[in-house]
Amino acid sequence: MSTNDYIKYITQTFVQHYSVPKSERKQKRIQKKEEKPPFLLNWFGLLPYAFLMLLKRK
């Protein structure tokens, strides 16, 4: 990929991002954040998360 192609790609991405209204971008960011798995599950796996859920239930 040449430098001009890269600059063209970055410019297109930038324009595409900022052509969307701010409220829609914010809503998309919130939705993406909600779809993330819980922190413990993401970093430590299923067993510690299951153990935590078991402790919370009691």
N, CA, C and O atoms as a Maestro MAE file, in Angstrom:
{
 s_m_m2io_version
 :::
 2.0.0
}

f_m_ct {
 s_m_title
 :::
 protein
 m_atom[232] {
  # First column is atom index #
  i_m_mmod_type
  r_m_x_coord
  r_m_y_coord
  r_m_z_coord
  i_m_residue_number
  s_m_chain_name
  s_m_pdb_residue_name
  s_m_pdb_atom_name
  i_m_atomic_number
  :::
  1 25 0.852 -1.165 0.000 1 A "MET " " N  " 7
  2 3 0.000 0.000 0.000 1 A "MET " " CA " 6
  3 2 0.906 1.239 0.000 1 A "MET " " C  " 6
  4 15 1.757 1.395 0.876 1 A "MET " " O  " 8
  5 25 0.718 2.087 -0.959 2 A "SER " " N  " 7
  6 3 1.544 3.285 -1.036 2 A "SER " " CA " 6
  7 2 1.048 4.335 -0.040 2 A "SER " " C  " 6
  8 15 -0.028 4.209 0.545 2 A "SER " " O  " 8
  9 25 1.841 5.341 0.125 3 A "THR " " N  " 7
  10 3 1.508 6.402 1.071 3 A "THR " " CA " 6
  11 2 0.233 7.133 0.651 3 A "THR " " C  " 6
  12 15 -0.609 7.456 1.488 3 A "THR " " O  " 8
  13 25 0.101 7.389 -0.640 4 A "ASN " " N  " 7
  14 3 -1.097 8.087 -1.119 4 A "ASN " " CA " 6
  15 2 -2.362 7.261 -0.878 4 A "ASN " " C  " 6
  16 15 -3.402 7.807 -0.508 4 A "ASN " " O  " 8
  17 25 -2.271 5.947 -1.087 5 A "ASP " " N  " 7
  18 3 -3.424 5.081 -0.831 5 A "ASP " " CA " 6
  19 2 -3.803 5.098 0.640 5 A "ASP " " C  " 6
  20 15 -4.981 5.132 0.993 5 A "ASP " " O  " 8
  21 25 -2.791 5.075 1.489 6 A "TYR " " N  " 7
  22 3 -3.031 5.086 2.929 6 A "TYR " " CA " 6
  23 2 -3.693 6.394 3.354 6 A "TYR " " C  " 6
  24 15 -4.654 6.379 4.123 6 A "TYR " " O  " 8
  25 25 -3.193 7.512 2.866 7 A "ILE " " N  " 7
  26 3 -3.772 8.817 3.202 7 A "ILE " " CA " 6
  27 2 -5.204 8.908 2.682 7 A "ILE " " C  " 6
  28 15 -6.078 9.459 3.351 7 A "ILE " " O  " 8
  29 25 -5.439 8.373 1.502 8 A "LYS " " N  " 7
  30 3 -6.788 8.363 0.933 8 A "LYS " " CA " 6
  31 2 -7.734 7.542 1.812 8 A "LYS " " C  " 6
  32 15 -8.862 7.959 2.075 8 A "LYS " " O  " 8
  33 25 -7.271 6.373 2.262 9 A "TYR " " N  " 7
  34 3 -8.079 5.514 3.125 9 A "TYR " " CA " 6
  35 2 -8.391 6.212 4.450 9 A "TYR " " C  " 6
  36 15 -9.537 6.197 4.901 9 A "TYR " " O  " 8
  37 25 -7.395 6.816 5.069 10 A "ILE " " N  " 7
  38 3 -7.589 7.509 6.345 10 A "ILE " " CA " 6
  39 2 -8.573 8.669 6.177 10 A "ILE " " C  " 6
  40 15 -9.443 8.878 7.023 10 A "ILE " " O  " 8
  41 25 -8.433 9.413 5.090 11 A "THR " " N  " 7
  42 3 -9.333 10.532 4.830 11 A "THR " " CA " 6
  43 2 -10.764 10.057 4.634 11 A "THR " " C  " 6
  44 15 -11.698 10.652 5.171 11 A "THR " " O  " 8
  45 25 -10.938 8.993 3.872 12 A "GLN " " N  " 7
  46 3 -12.281 8.451 3.653 12 A "GLN " " CA " 6
  47 2 -12.900 7.977 4.962 12 A "GLN " " C  " 6
  48 15 -14.077 8.224 5.223 12 A "GLN " " O  " 8
  49 25 -12.116 7.305 5.774 13 A "THR " " N  " 7
  50 3 -12.611 6.822 7.061 13 A "THR " " CA " 6
  51 2 -13.006 7.994 7.961 13 A "THR " " C  " 6
  52 15 -14.048 7.960 8.616 13 A "THR " " O  " 8
  53 25 -12.181 9.006 7.986 14 A "PHE " " N  " 7
  54 3 -12.456 10.190 8.794 14 A "PHE " " CA " 6
  55 2 -13.746 10.878 8.355 14 A "PHE " " C  " 6
  56 15 -14.589 11.215 9.186 14 A "PHE " " O  " 8
  57 25 -13.895 11.082 7.056 15 A "VAL " " N  " 7
  58 3 -15.089 11.744 6.524 15 A "VAL " " CA " 6
  59 2 -16.329 10.896 6.773 15 A "VAL " " C  " 6
  60 15 -17.389 11.418 7.116 15 A "VAL " " O  " 8
  61 25 -16.190 9.592 6.601 16 A "GLN " " N  " 7
  62 3 -17.321 8.685 6.823 16 A "GLN " " CA " 6
  63 2 -17.756 8.731 8.288 16 A "GLN " " C  " 6
  64 15 -18.950 8.729 8.589 16 A "GLN " " O  " 8
  65 25 -16.781 8.773 9.192 17 A "HIS " " N  " 7
  66 3 -17.093 8.796 10.624 17 A "HIS " " CA " 6
  67 2 -17.812 10.088 10.999 17 A "HIS " " C  " 6
  68 15 -18.814 10.056 11.713 17 A "HIS " " O  " 8
  69 25 -17.310 11.213 10.528 18 A "TYR " " N  " 7
  70 3 -17.880 12.505 10.918 18 A "TYR " " CA " 6
  71 2 -19.085 12.922 10.087 18 A "TYR " " C  " 6
  72 15 -19.693 13.958 10.360 18 A "TYR " " O  " 8
  73 25 -19.436 12.141 9.090 19 A "SER " " N  " 7
  74 3 -20.658 12.442 8.352 19 A "SER " " CA " 6
  75 2 -21.897 11.920 9.089 19 A "SER " " C  " 6
  76 15 -23.019 12.341 8.806 19 A "SER " " O  " 8
  77 25 -21.684 11.006 10.031 20 A "VAL " " N  " 7
  78 3 -22.768 10.467 10.859 20 A "VAL " " CA " 6
  79 2 -23.043 11.474 11.979 20 A "VAL " " C  " 6
  80 15 -22.099 12.005 12.565 20 A "VAL " " O  " 8
  81 25 -24.293 11.744 12.285 21 A "PRO " " N  " 7
  82 3 -24.620 12.694 13.361 21 A "PRO " " CA " 6
  83 2 -24.025 12.260 14.709 21 A "PRO " " C  " 6
  84 15 -23.867 11.070 14.982 21 A "PRO " " O  " 8
  85 25 -23.707 13.243 15.528 22 A "LYS " " N  " 7
  86 3 -23.049 12.981 16.804 22 A "LYS " " CA " 6
  87 2 -23.895 12.090 17.715 22 A "LYS " " C  " 6
  88 15 -23.361 11.213 18.394 22 A "LYS " " O  " 8
  89 25 -25.200 12.309 17.731 23 A "SER " " N  " 7
  90 3 -26.067 11.511 18.602 23 A "SER " " CA " 6
  91 2 -26.056 10.040 18.182 23 A "SER " " C  " 6
  92 15 -26.103 9.149 19.030 23 A "SER " " O  " 8
  93 25 -25.993 9.790 16.883 24 A "GLU " " N  " 7
  94 3 -25.951 8.413 16.389 24 A "GLU " " CA " 6
  95 2 -24.619 7.747 16.740 24 A "GLU " " C  " 6
  96 15 -24.590 6.569 17.094 24 A "GLU " " O  " 8
  97 25 -23.523 8.495 16.644 25 A "ARG " " N  " 7
  98 3 -22.203 7.960 17.024 25 A "ARG " " CA " 6
  99 2 -22.180 7.612 18.499 25 A "ARG " " C  " 6
  100 15 -21.647 6.576 18.897 25 A "ARG " " O  " 8
  101 25 -22.770 8.499 19.318 26 A "LYS " " N  " 7
  102 3 -22.798 8.273 20.766 26 A "LYS " " CA " 6
  103 2 -23.622 7.040 21.110 26 A "LYS " " C  " 6
  104 15 -23.232 6.240 21.961 26 A "LYS " " O  " 8
  105 25 -24.770 6.892 20.440 27 A "GLN " " N  " 7
  106 3 -25.622 5.732 20.678 27 A "GLN " " CA " 6
  107 2 -24.914 4.442 20.251 27 A "GLN " " C  " 6
  108 15 -25.027 3.419 20.926 27 A "GLN " " O  " 8
  109 25 -24.199 4.492 19.152 28 A "LYS " " N  " 7
  110 3 -23.461 3.327 18.672 28 A "LYS " " CA " 6
  111 2 -22.366 2.927 19.667 28 A "LYS " " C  " 6
  112 15 -22.136 1.743 19.910 28 A "LYS " " O  " 8
  113 25 -21.691 3.945 20.244 29 A "ARG " " N  " 7
  114 3 -20.641 3.683 21.235 29 A "ARG " " CA " 6
  115 2 -21.218 3.038 22.487 29 A "ARG " " C  " 6
  116 15 -20.624 2.116 23.047 29 A "ARG " " O  " 8
  117 25 -22.383 3.524 22.928 30 A "ILE " " N  " 7
  118 3 -23.036 2.964 24.116 30 A "ILE " " CA " 6
  119 2 -23.476 1.529 23.849 30 A "ILE " " C  " 6
  120 15 -23.310 0.654 24.699 30 A "ILE " " O  " 8
  121 25 -24.031 1.295 22.680 31 A "GLN " " N  " 7
  122 3 -24.474 -0.049 22.322 31 A "GLN " " CA " 6
  123 2 -23.287 -1.013 22.264 31 A "GLN " " C  " 6
  124 15 -23.397 -2.152 22.717 31 A "GLN " " O  " 8
  125 25 -22.183 -0.579 21.725 32 A "LYS " " N  " 7
  126 3 -20.985 -1.414 21.643 32 A "LYS " " CA " 6
  127 2 -20.470 -1.751 23.045 32 A "LYS " " C  " 6
  128 15 -20.022 -2.869 23.301 32 A "LYS " " O  " 8
  129 25 -20.541 -0.766 23.950 33 A "LYS " " N  " 7
  130 3 -20.090 -0.972 25.323 33 A "LYS " " CA " 6
  131 2 -20.977 -1.984 26.050 33 A "LYS " " C  " 6
  132 15 -20.480 -2.790 26.837 33 A "LYS " " O  " 8
  133 25 -22.280 -1.947 25.793 34 A "GLU " " N  " 7
  134 3 -23.213 -2.878 26.440 34 A "GLU " " CA " 6
  135 2 -23.020 -4.304 25.957 34 A "GLU " " C  " 6
  136 15 -23.276 -5.243 26.711 34 A "GLU " " O  " 8
  137 25 -22.579 -4.490 24.733 35 A "GLU " " N  " 7
  138 3 -22.417 -5.824 24.173 35 A "GLU " " CA " 6
  139 2 -21.126 -6.510 24.624 35 A "GLU " " C  " 6
  140 15 -20.945 -7.705 24.387 35 A "GLU " " O  " 8
  141 25 -20.231 -5.766 25.269 36 A "LYS " " N  " 7
  142 3 -18.974 -6.343 25.731 36 A "LYS " " CA " 6
  143 2 -19.236 -7.386 26.818 36 A "LYS " " C  " 6
  144 15 -20.156 -7.230 27.621 36 A "LYS " " O  " 8
  145 25 -18.425 -8.455 26.846 37 A "PRO " " N  " 7
  146 3 -18.562 -9.412 27.948 37 A "PRO " " CA " 6
  147 2 -18.051 -8.797 29.253 37 A "PRO " " C  " 6
  148 15 -17.275 -7.842 29.219 37 A "PRO " " O  " 8
  149 25 -18.470 -9.326 30.386 38 A "PRO " " N  " 7
  150 3 -17.997 -8.796 31.668 38 A "PRO " " CA " 6
  151 2 -16.473 -8.875 31.770 38 A "PRO " " C  " 6
  152 15 -15.844 -9.736 31.156 38 A "PRO " " O  " 8
  153 25 -15.891 -7.968 32.552 39 A "PHE " " N  " 7
  154 3 -14.440 -7.853 32.684 39 A "PHE " " CA " 6
  155 2 -13.791 -9.165 33.130 39 A "PHE " " C  " 6
  156 15 -12.800 -9.604 32.546 39 A "PHE " " O  " 8
  157 25 -14.353 -9.785 34.164 40 A "LEU " " N  " 7
  158 3 -13.756 -11.024 34.673 40 A "LEU " " CA " 6
  159 2 -13.769 -12.129 33.625 40 A "LEU " " C  " 6
  160 15 -12.800 -12.879 33.503 40 A "LEU " " O  " 8
  161 25 -14.832 -12.233 32.887 41 A "LEU " " N  " 7
  162 3 -14.935 -13.258 31.854 41 A "LEU " " CA " 6
  163 2 -13.910 -12.996 30.747 41 A "LEU " " C  " 6
  164 15 -13.294 -13.927 30.228 41 A "LEU " " O  " 8
  165 25 -13.741 -11.761 30.404 42 A "ASN " " N  " 7
  166 3 -12.817 -11.399 29.336 42 A "ASN " " CA " 6
  167 2 -11.366 -11.664 29.720 42 A "ASN " " C  " 6
  168 15 -10.598 -12.159 28.895 42 A "ASN " " O  " 8
  169 25 -10.974 -11.350 30.944 43 A "TRP " " N  " 7
  170 3 -9.584 -11.452 31.346 43 A "TRP " " CA " 6
  171 2 -9.209 -12.786 31.988 43 A "TRP " " C  " 6
  172 15 -8.078 -13.243 31.821 43 A "TRP " " O  " 8
  173 25 -10.112 -13.413 32.708 44 A "PHE " " N  " 7
  174 3 -9.729 -14.589 33.484 44 A "PHE " " CA " 6
  175 2 -10.434 -15.878 33.063 44 A "PHE " " C  " 6
  176 15 -10.064 -16.947 33.548 44 A "PHE " " O  " 8
  177 25 -11.401 -15.822 32.211 45 A "GLY " " N  " 7
  178 3 -12.056 -17.028 31.750 45 A "GLY " " CA " 6
  179 2 -13.378 -17.292 32.445 45 A "GLY " " C  " 6
  180 15 -13.882 -16.467 33.208 45 A "GLY " " O  " 8
  181 25 -13.914 -18.442 32.165 46 A "LEU " " N  " 7
  182 3 -15.256 -18.767 32.622 46 A "LEU " " CA " 6
  183 2 -15.305 -19.229 34.076 46 A "LEU " " C  " 6
  184 15 -16.266 -18.908 34.777 46 A "LEU " " O  " 8
  185 25 -14.318 -19.961 34.550 47 A "LEU " " N  " 7
  186 3 -14.379 -20.509 35.901 47 A "LEU " " CA " 6
  187 2 -14.411 -19.433 36.990 47 A "LEU " " C  " 6
  188 15 -15.276 -19.513 37.862 47 A "LEU " " O  " 8
  189 25 -13.531 -18.442 36.996 48 A "PRO " " N  " 7
  190 3 -13.645 -17.404 38.029 48 A "PRO " " CA " 6
  191 2 -14.962 -16.636 37.955 48 A "PRO " " C  " 6
  192 15 -15.523 -16.248 38.980 48 A "PRO " " O  " 8
  193 25 -15.449 -16.422 36.739 49 A "TYR " " N  " 7
  194 3 -16.719 -15.724 36.578 49 A "TYR " " CA " 6
  195 2 -17.865 -16.563 37.151 49 A "TYR " " C  " 6
  196 15 -18.755 -16.029 37.813 49 A "TYR " " O  " 8
  197 25 -17.844 -17.860 36.900 50 A "ALA " " N  " 7
  198 3 -18.877 -18.748 37.431 50 A "ALA " " CA " 6
  199 2 -18.810 -18.789 38.962 50 A "ALA " " C  " 6
  200 15 -19.845 -18.801 39.628 50 A "ALA " " O  " 8
  201 25 -17.605 -18.811 39.511 51 A "PHE " " N  " 7
  202 3 -17.418 -18.814 40.962 51 A "PHE " " CA " 6
  203 2 -17.978 -17.522 41.564 51 A "PHE " " C  " 6
  204 15 -18.635 -17.561 42.604 51 A "PHE " " O  " 8
  205 25 -17.725 -16.386 40.924 52 A "LEU " " N  " 7
  206 3 -18.245 -15.117 41.409 52 A "LEU " " CA " 6
  207 2 -19.766 -15.102 41.371 52 A "LEU " " C  " 6
  208 15 -20.408 -14.619 42.304 52 A "LEU " " O  " 8
  209 25 -20.334 -15.622 40.312 53 A "MET " " N  " 7
  210 3 -21.797 -15.666 40.203 53 A "MET " " CA " 6
  211 2 -22.383 -16.571 41.294 53 A "MET " " C  " 6
  212 15 -23.447 -16.278 41.840 53 A "MET " " O  " 8
  213 25 -21.703 -17.646 41.602 54 A "LEU " " N  " 7
  214 3 -22.153 -18.535 42.661 54 A "LEU " " CA " 6
  215 2 -22.133 -17.819 44.005 54 A "LEU " " C  " 6
  216 15 -23.070 -17.956 44.792 54 A "LEU " " O  " 8
  217 25 -21.070 -17.053 44.278 55 A "LEU " " N  " 7
  218 3 -20.974 -16.313 45.536 55 A "LEU " " CA " 6
  219 2 -22.025 -15.210 45.617 55 A "LEU " " C  " 6
  220 15 -22.584 -14.967 46.687 55 A "LEU " " O  " 8
  221 25 -22.295 -14.554 44.521 56 A "LYS " " N  " 7
  222 3 -23.299 -13.480 44.523 56 A "LYS " " CA " 6
  223 2 -24.698 -14.017 44.803 56 A "LYS " " C  " 6
  224 15 -25.524 -13.344 45.421 56 A "LYS " " O  " 8
  225 25 -24.951 -15.245 44.335 57 A "ARG " " N  " 7
  226 3 -26.283 -15.829 44.508 57 A "ARG " " CA " 6
  227 2 -26.559 -16.123 45.975 57 A "ARG " " C  " 6
  228 15 -27.713 -16.060 46.401 57 A "ARG " " O  " 8
  229 25 -25.551 -16.436 46.747 58 A "LYS " " N  " 7
  230 3 -25.752 -16.759 48.166 58 A "LYS " " CA " 6
  231 2 -25.713 -15.563 49.018 58 A "LYS " " C  " 6
  232 15 -25.866 -15.666 50.235 58 A "LYS " " O  " 8
  :::
 }
 m_bond[231] {
  # First column is bond index #
  i_m_from
  i_m_to
  i_m_order
  :::
  1 1 2 1
  2 2 3 1
  3 3 4 2
  4 3 5 1
  5 5 6 1
  6 6 7 1
  7 7 8 2
  8 7 9 1
  9 9 10 1
  10 10 11 1
  11 11 12 2
  12 11 13 1
  13 13 14 1
  14 14 15 1
  15 15 16 2
  16 15 17 1
  17 17 18 1
  18 18 19 1
  19 19 20 2
  20 19 21 1
  21 21 22 1
  22 22 23 1
  23 23 24 2
  24 23 25 1
  25 25 26 1
  26 26 27 1
  27 27 28 2
  28 27 29 1
  29 29 30 1
  30 30 31 1
  31 31 32 2
  32 31 33 1
  33 33 34 1
  34 34 35 1
  35 35 36 2
  36 35 37 1
  37 37 38 1
  38 38 39 1
  39 39 40 2
  40 39 41 1
  41 41 42 1
  42 42 43 1
  43 43 44 2
  44 43 45 1
  45 45 46 1
  46 46 47 1
  47 47 48 2
  48 47 49 1
  49 49 50 1
  50 50 51 1
  51 51 52 2
  52 51 53 1
  53 53 54 1
  54 54 55 1
  55 55 56 2
  56 55 57 1
  57 57 58 1
  58 58 59 1
  59 59 60 2
  60 59 61 1
  61 61 62 1
  62 62 63 1
  63 63 64 2
  64 63 65 1
  65 65 66 1
  66 66 67 1
  67 67 68 2
  68 67 69 1
  69 69 70 1
  70 70 71 1
  71 71 72 2
  72 71 73 1
  73 73 74 1
  74 74 75 1
  75 75 76 2
  76 75 77 1
  77 77 78 1
  78 78 79 1
  79 79 80 2
  80 79 81 1
  81 81 82 1
  82 82 83 1
  83 83 84 2
  84 83 85 1
  85 85 86 1
  86 86 87 1
  87 87 88 2
  88 87 89 1
  89 89 90 1
  90 90 91 1
  91 91 92 2
  92 91 93 1
  93 93 94 1
  94 94 95 1
  95 95 96 2
  96 95 97 1
  97 97 98 1
  98 98 99 1
  99 99 100 2
  100 99 101 1
  101 101 102 1
  102 102 103 1
  103 103 104 2
  104 103 105 1
  105 105 106 1
  106 106 107 1
  107 107 108 2
  108 107 109 1
  109 109 110 1
  110 110 111 1
  111 111 112 2
  112 111 113 1
  113 113 114 1
  114 114 115 1
  115 115 116 2
  116 115 117 1
  117 117 118 1
  118 118 119 1
  119 119 120 2
  120 119 121 1
  121 121 122 1
  122 122 123 1
  123 123 124 2
  124 123 125 1
  125 125 126 1
  126 126 127 1
  127 127 128 2
  128 127 129 1
  129 129 130 1
  130 130 131 1
  131 131 132 2
  132 131 133 1
  133 133 134 1
  134 134 135 1
  135 135 136 2
  136 135 137 1
  137 137 138 1
  138 138 139 1
  139 139 140 2
  140 139 141 1
  141 141 142 1
  142 142 143 1
  143 143 144 2
  144 143 145 1
  145 145 146 1
  146 146 147 1
  147 147 148 2
  148 147 149 1
  149 149 150 1
  150 150 151 1
  151 151 152 2
  152 151 153 1
  153 153 154 1
  154 154 155 1
  155 155 156 2
  156 155 157 1
  157 157 158 1
  158 158 159 1
  159 159 160 2
  160 159 161 1
  161 161 162 1
  162 162 163 1
  163 163 164 2
  164 163 165 1
  165 165 166 1
  166 166 167 1
  167 167 168 2
  168 167 169 1
  169 169 170 1
  170 170 171 1
  171 171 172 2
  172 171 173 1
  173 173 174 1
  174 174 175 1
  175 175 176 2
  176 175 177 1
  177 177 178 1
  178 178 179 1
  179 179 180 2
  180 179 181 1
  181 181 182 1
  182 182 183 1
  183 183 184 2
  184 183 185 1
  185 185 186 1
  186 186 187 1
  187 187 188 2
  188 187 189 1
  189 189 190 1
  190 190 191 1
  191 191 192 2
  192 191 193 1
  193 193 194 1
  194 194 195 1
  195 195 196 2
  196 195 197 1
  197 197 198 1
  198 198 199 1
  199 199 200 2
  200 199 201 1
  201 201 202 1
  202 202 203 1
  203 203 204 2
  204 203 205 1
  205 205 206 1
  206 206 207 1
  207 207 208 2
  208 207 209 1
  209 209 210 1
  210 210 211 1
  211 211 212 2
  212 211 213 1
  213 213 214 1
  214 214 215 1
  215 215 216 2
  216 215 217 1
  217 217 218 1
  218 218 219 1
  219 219 220 2
  220 219 221 1
  221 221 222 1
  222 222 223 1
  223 223 224 2
  224 223 225 1
  225 225 226 1
  226 226 227 1
  227 227 228 2
  228 227 229 1
  229 229 230 1
  230 230 231 1
  231 231 232 2
  :::
 }
}
